[in-house]
Amino acid sequence: MIQRGIVPVVKSANPVRMKENLDIFDFELNEKEMKQIKGLDTGHTCFGERKTAEQVNAFLDISLKYKV
């Protein structure tokens, strides 16, 4: 998503996975692939709004209940 100006934030403590996650600069997607990815964004979210500090805190409180 670097080509679209989006920087992914990944979570990993495994050095191998960290290297894999950072190894993104040796290829580019073509125009067709970029359009396919853009088409995945429906503009809909399954999560509530997080525009205020209260909404963010409520979201975090709920998310911490899940073990992933």
Number of C-alpha atoms within 10 A of each C-alpha: 12 10 10 8 7 8 9 10 7 10 9 11 8 9 9 9 13 13 11 10 14 10 10 11 8 5 7 12 11 8 9 9 11 14 11 10 12 11 9 8 9 7 5 6 8 5 7 10 10 13 8 9 9 10 13 14 12 13 15 12 11 10 11 9 8 7 5 5
